């Protein structure tokens, strides 16, 4: 038997239909190619779990609730499945990347 990690899942289909699209621009592969030089080292920072540590505005938790066995539960951190959080998370990462760039003299991008 293969054990799988349990994931928090919320079906946000109806919520996403009501949200106004908020496009945002991320760095693309061409920018990454431009900053990489021959004989450079590369590293990645795995922040996959950081997303679920970003708090939700308490006024919005009403829209992030679900019922299970006659109990209502609400998310207090950003759940996966909503279309706006990637933009929010990207905005949160900009100052971090800037700090790394400035204080450690590293070429870095949030990609």
Secondary structure, DSSP 4 states (H G I P E B T S, - for coil): ------------HHHHHHSPP-------HHHHHHH--TT--------TTGGGGSBPPGGGGGGGEEEETTEEEE-SBPPTT-SSHHHHHHHHHHHHHHHHHHHH-------
